[in-house]
Amino acid sequence: MKYPRSPIAINASGELAILVVDDDEQIREILADMLAMDGHETVTCADGPSALQALDHRSFDLMITDLGMPGMSGWSFRGPSTSNSRNCR
C-alpha cells in the first residue's frame, strides 16, 4: 500500500531543517545526532520560549517537541509556534 507523500518541502540535498525542543539535554543530543546522521540540519532548544525565539529568526520544516516540559509544555508551545507570524512551513 502506498501512502501519499507529506507536503514537507525538501531542499535539493534532501535535507530538512528540524527544530528539536526538549528540556532533557541527553534526549536533545540523541535526537539531533540521529537526525544529522540522516543528513538533516537541526537546531535544539531547551524550552518553549527559546524555541519561539528560534522560530522568529529562521524557518523550519519540522518541529519535534517534548510534551511534558516544565514552564511552557509542548502542548502550550504548539499554539504560538504555528501562528501565521512564525517561520514554520
Legacy VTK file of the C-alpha trace (Angstrom):
# vtk DataFile Version 3.0
C-alpha trace
ASCII
DATASET POLYDATA
POINTS 89 float
0.000 0.000 0.000
1.366 3.400 -0.972
0.817 6.434 1.206
0.756 9.973 -0.165
3.932 11.966 0.331
3.982 14.536 3.072
3.714 18.154 1.900
7.026 18.989 3.617
9.352 20.806 1.239
12.702 19.045 0.988
15.595 21.003 -0.487
17.756 19.699 -3.332
20.080 17.809 -0.967
17.155 16.037 0.736
17.840 17.895 3.963
15.156 19.175 6.329
15.582 21.986 8.838
14.321 20.478 12.101
13.731 22.192 15.450
14.120 19.864 18.458
12.662 21.159 21.746
13.231 19.155 24.924
14.248 20.063 28.463
16.328 16.876 28.748
19.777 17.590 27.282
20.529 13.937 26.553
17.299 13.498 24.585
18.018 16.686 22.601
21.531 15.495 21.755
20.424 11.973 20.792
17.670 13.284 18.512
19.990 15.872 16.929
22.688 13.231 16.335
20.232 10.754 14.799
18.731 13.394 12.515
22.188 14.664 11.493
23.190 11.099 10.562
20.291 11.173 8.079
21.599 14.449 6.659
19.186 16.863 8.324
20.044 20.212 9.856
18.908 20.506 13.468
18.551 23.348 15.926
17.984 22.391 19.552
16.289 24.366 22.312
15.841 23.520 25.988
12.428 25.157 26.430
9.439 26.679 24.685
10.442 30.350 24.994
13.882 29.765 23.424
12.245 27.708 20.652
9.864 30.579 19.915
12.896 32.872 19.603
14.485 30.411 17.163
11.260 30.446 15.120
11.413 34.245 14.979
14.861 34.060 13.334
14.533 31.280 10.773
12.269 28.740 9.093
11.897 25.073 9.980
10.351 22.214 8.041
9.582 20.140 11.129
9.393 20.574 14.904
9.863 17.785 17.432
8.921 18.731 20.982
8.635 17.146 24.389
5.037 17.462 25.557
5.849 17.416 29.291
8.363 20.248 29.662
8.200 22.451 32.762
7.019 26.016 32.292
5.756 26.008 28.709
4.745 22.443 27.862
4.862 21.105 24.340
1.077 21.465 24.228
1.351 25.154 25.213
4.213 25.685 22.733
2.152 24.355 19.829
-0.259 27.310 19.632
2.220 30.189 19.361
4.695 28.120 17.322
2.212 27.608 14.494
0.799 31.126 14.351
0.946 32.824 10.952
3.754 35.142 12.068
6.165 32.286 12.866
8.654 30.748 10.416
7.125 27.307 10.278
6.491 25.670 6.900
LINES 1 90
89 0 1 2 3 4 5 6 7 8 9 10 11 12 13 14 15 16 17 18 19 20 21 22 23 24 25 26 27 28 29 30 31 32 33 34 35 36 37 38 39 40 41 42 43 44 45 46 47 48 49 50 51 52 53 54 55 56 57 58 59 60 61 62 63 64 65 66 67 68 69 70 71 72 73 74 75 76 77 78 79 80 81 82 83 84 85 86 87 88
